[in-house]
């Protein structure tokens, strides 16, 4: 019996007489249900142990329907890597019971849907905007909202905090404080609002949306291939992983398999990106706590990786080197040897980092026991990636749900025990070493063959054919004018990015542009727990915890 039949039987037994619709699409299982059924089914799946993660909640707009809005819930099981998507439809003035009563991690995802579409979640403790500012009118991801209609914010809000029925004022004279967005550690994109009782954080809240660039709206107005440069600007510290995740989703929707050589190149690029992403995280976290030497040390190796990217495609930071169907081009001669030479240098660089920080008394005092979180709490909030593994959960999609041949590679998944800042650091250092192992295995055994598929309806012909024969010219012309046209349907696909699960939920209407493209950014789920993590701790620890979460505003705000 397959998974969908198992779920059908389970729900029919648990909810006898209630109506559900079941379907499989592009490898994913979907259950359609009414808004009133959402919370009971979510609770049943969680309590029964079938699914322990609520990966994301996404909204979509179908204005021609009587119930124009669609809300989907992506569930995942860390035990067997199974997924299921719950889907419900709501009308303009209809509400859905909040899923925060089942998973706390639904909090920001529901607020985002309210902000972008206007769908309200009954019982949510803080149903207000999250990505757009408080003066914003309308809901930007509705189909009738013009993509070029900008609304500027002219005034700031005073310090504000979420409503909490359990909150009790201590009666003491508390000091209000804004930390950011002008604070150096917040990089101009985060506002942390606190009330201090001496040196301790008595109350906390955060404000995001300072770098909202309308990625999902822009994806609806551009052909599939032209979305690739926008993905670079999600997590710009590891841009190729975003390229790969998006292209992998579209390829799965198209039903195509990329050549083994393209898979190998993608693995190398993703692991190089993981290394430099961890370099940025550790270096920025260290410099925010006063350890400047580590910053200079690690950024040397980041620049070396950028040089490898530059040799491959001419760009360094935002590379756009992946294509639907494979890669943009073959690596130049000697590139794999350059990669192997870098691995040798980087391994020595990680050893030196160990000497700089791992045993450093000041580093240990500033990070050990700070920001601890249990495995259960991390799962509840939707943590993935190094922050989850630092809490002791060995979940890594490269192992649990492998792709591109990761299952045949020899590498380990480092885990911590306490989930504190120090363990997050140790996990990232260990992952850099594991990534080096992966890169060396792949770079020494590059498969022969082409770097892309040669499907005229998907991949542009090479320039020599465009300029050399009429067939190549016409193929180029037709693909540019017509664009990729995946079959109508929907899909959710994900990769293990440097910060955790990076997923794309794509709805196609068989046109040349995505009807809906929702990105599941890893640090969005992680950051929503930040106010709780810093409450009760020292104000000095706020910055240590912030840096350990590795927040990239490009993917946080999108």
Secondary structure, 3 states (H helix, E strand, C coil): CCHHHHHHHHHHHHCCCCCCEEEEECCEEEEECCHHHHHHHHHHHHHCCCCCEEEEEEEEECCCCCCCEEEEEEEECCCCCCEEEEEEEECCCCEEECHHHCCCCHHHHHHHHHHHHCCEEECCCCCCCCCCCCCCCCCCCCCCCCCCCCCCCCCCCCCCCCCCCCCCCCCCCCEEEEECCCCHHHCCCCEEEEEEECCEEEEEEEECCCCCCCHHHHHHCCEHHHHHHHHHCCCHHHHHHHHHHHHHHHHHHHCCCCCHHHHHHHHHHHHHHHHHHHHHHHHHHHHHCCCHHHHHHHHHHHHHHHHHHHHHHCCCCCCCCEECCEECCCCCCCHHHHHHHHHHHHHHHHHHHHHHHHCCHHHHHHHCCCCCCCHHHHHHHCCCCHHHHHCCCCCCHHHHCCCCCHHHCCCCCCCCCCCCHHHHHHHHHHHHHHHHHHHHHHHCCCCCCCCECCCCCCCCCCHHHHHHCHHHHHHHHHHHHHCCCCCCEEEEEEEECCCCEEEEEEEECCCCECCEEEEECHHHHHHCCHHHHHCCCEHHHHHHHHHHCCCCHHHHHC
